[in-house]
Amino acid sequence: MAQSALRGVIAAIATPVDANGEPDIARATRLARFLLDNGCDGLNVLGTTGEATSFSLAQRQRVMTAYRDAAELGFAGALVLPPFYYKGVPDDGLAAYIDTIVSATAARPISIYLYHFPAQSGLPWHPKLVRRLLDAFGQRLVGLKDSSGDMAYAREVAAISPAFAVFPSTEAVLLEARGGAFAGCISATANLNADLCQRAWSRGDAVALDTAVTIRKLFDGRPLVSGVKALLAHIHGDAAFARVMPPLAAFSGADTAAVVAGYDQARAKKVA
């Protein structure tokens, strides 16, 4: 089936958790609607920020069903990490892994986006391998999310093919992306600044982008996922948004106070 191409501002959406440690479906769908109505062109569901690996398969399925089933109702793609238990595996093994996914989903051929996050997975989708995979699976392999923070890598992979959509994980690249270097960004902090990111992406608004980046920098040296959730609790006036799943720990009171103050200050200076 045809898949719509991803472009623009995409939030790596946080997954709210209820008091029993279950995905909070009502809050999850409410947050998703808020983000789509306030600047996001799409959502990265159950990624790193969404704490996917802390939920069971059944829990993840409930969240996905609530957001609509990817294969049946047309999610734009699947974001694929390398299999990250065995380190130092050869390119042949990673190519076989993608081949297995492509073959297993041939009846419902959802687009595949590689997820490059070697700091967490221990395995890179390095440029030579990306070229090999595109040659073999170009009909299905359409893009990559780069969470490495290595902009030289992001630019090298984006240059492989104009049809290959690369999304760095920081909104700081949006003006560069607007010029055609990237397809947009997939960012954890777009949970918090999507309206500003969209102004940068659609209008080239450098002041809005500067404010968005200021908000992102509030998390430098602080735990990102729990921090995003703590600030979501402040933005939405709902303390339940701050809950995280083990092994993550709640954002500290001192960090919360500092981030909230910084966020409010940045928003107060925003140019309308």
N, C-alpha and C positions, 0 to 999 in steps of 0.2 A: 504494500500500500504506500501511497505517497506520504512523505514526511515533510513538514514545514521546516525551513531552514532557521536555525537559531541565530539571532543577532541582537546586539544591544546590551542592555543592563539586566543581568540575571543575578538574583539573590540566591546564595547558598543558604536556603531557609532553615532556621532553627526548628527543632521539633519540641513543642511543649510537652511536659510530662505532668501527670496528675499525682495526687498525694500517695497513690499506691504503686507508683513506678511504672505506670502504663502510659503509652502515648495518649495525649489529651486531644482527641480528634476534634472536638468543638473548637478549642483554641487554635489548633493547627489550621483548620480550614478558614477560620476567621483571620488569622495572620496572613495566610496565602491570599485571600481576597483583598485585604488591606494593601499588601505589597503590589499586587497586580493593578489595583486602582490608583496607586500613588507612585508610579514611576518605573516599575519592573516590566520588562518585556517578556520575562520568563522566570522560572524557578528551578533551581537545582535541589531536588527533593532527596532527603536521606543521603546526603554526602557527609563529609567530615564534620561540618558545622551542624548537620542534622543528627549526629551521633549514631549513625546507622549500625556500626559494629557493636554498640551497646544494647541493641534490641534483638529479640529473637526473630526468626523468620516469620512467625505468625504475627508478631507485632508490626514488623515492617510491611507485611501484606495488608494489615488493617489501615496503616497510614496511606499506602499506595492506593488502596481501594477508595479511601476518602477523597484523595486528590484526582481520582479517576484512573482506571487501569491503563497502563502504558500501551500494551499491545492492542487492546480492543478499541480504545477510544482516542488513540493518536497522540501520545506524548511524543515530543520531537526527537527523543533519542535516549540512549542508555550510556551513562558515564562509567567507564570500565577501568578500574585499577588493575595493575598486574597482580598475579597470585603471589601474596607477599610473605609466605612462610619461608620458602626456600630462597636463599639469597645466592647471587652469583650464577644464576641459571643462564644458559646460552640463549642467543637470539632464536635459535631453532625451537627451543622450548616455548618461548613467548609467542612466536609465530604460530606454533601449534595450538596454543591456548586461544588465540583470537580465531583461528580456523575452527576450533571446536564450538565457540560461541556463535560464529557465523552459520555454521552448519546446523546447530541445534535450533536456531531461530529463523531458518530459511522460510518456513511457512508463514511467519509474521515478521517480516524483515525490518525491524526497527533500526534506525540509524545508530551507529556506534561512535562515541566520542572517547578517546583515550584520556585517562586521568593521570597526569604526570606530577607525582608528589613524592620524590625519592626520600625526603626526610622522614616520611611515615612508612612508605612501602619498602624502602631499601632497594628498589628496582626502578631504573629510569626507562622511559620510552625515549631512547636517544635518537638523534636525527637519522642516522643510517638505518636503524630499525623502523622508524616511522616511514621512511621512503620504501623500504621493503614491504611493509604492510599495506601501504597505499597501492603499490604495484599489484599486490595479490588480492586485495579486498576493497579496492577503491569505490566499488558500487555501494558498499555498506559503511566504510570508514570515512567519516565526514569532518572530523574535527578533534580538538584536544583542549583540555583545561590544563593550564600550567600553574601549579601552586609552588613551584620551586623558588620563585623570586628572582630567577636568573633571566634578566631581560635579553641578554645575548642569545640564550637558548630559545626563548620565545620567538625572537625575530628570525632565527635560523629555521625553526620549524615552520613558521608562518610563510617563509619564502619558498618552501618546497613546492607548493602548488597554490595558485590563487583560489582554487575551489576548496582548500582545506582550511576550515574555520578554527582559528586559535583564539582562546580566551584566557588572558592572564587573570590572576586572582586578585588583582588590585584595581580599584577604580581610577587610580592615578594615570592609567594609560588611555583613558577615554578620549581625550582629544587626539592622541596618536591613532587610536582605533577609528575615530571619525574620519581621519584622513586616509584610511584604507589599510593600515598596517595590521590590524587585528579585527576580529568580528565583534568585539565588545569586551566585556569583562564578566566573570563569575566570581562574586565577592561575598564573603561572610558579612562584611559591614554594610552591604546594600540592604540588609535587614533594617538598618538604622538611618540610611541617608539616600534611599532610592529616588526620592523626588529631586534631590540635588544632582545625583548621577544622571538622571534622565535629562535634566537641563543641559548638562555638559555634553551628553551624547547627541541629543536632537537639535540643540541650538548652538553648541560650541561655547557655552557660558563658562568662561574661565573662573569667574568669581564663585559660582556655584561649585565647580570642581574643587577649588581651593578649600572651600568649607567642608566638602565631603571628605577630602584627604585629611583635613584637620581632625575630623571625627574619627577617621580610621587610625590616625596616629595616637589617639588616646589609649590604644591597646598595646602600643610598643612596650615590650618587657612585661606584659601581663597575659594571663591565660585568655586566649581569644574566645573560645566557645562559651565558657561560663560568663565571660565579660559581655559578650553580645546578648546573652539571655538576661543578664542583670539590667542592661540598659533597655532592652525591650520591656522589662517590667516597669521601668520608669516611664518610658514613652507611652505605654498603653495603660498606665495606672493600675496594673494587675500584678501583684507579687508572685503569682503562680508561674509567670513566664520565666522566672529566675531559676526554677528547678532544673537540675541536671541529673543525668544518669551516672552511676558508678562506671568506671573509676574516676570520672571527673569530680571535682569538688566545687562547691559553691564559691562564687566570687567573694573575696573578702569585703568586710564592711568598709575598710579604708580605701580599697580600690574602687568600690562602688561609689563612694562619696566623691572621689577624685574624677571618675569618668562622668558621672552625672553632672558635676559642676562644669567640667570641660565641654560636655555636650550642650548644656543649656547656654553657656557663654558663646559657643560657636553658632548656635541657632539664633541667638539674639543679635549677632553681627551680620546675619545673612542679608544680602541685598535682595529685595523683592523684584 
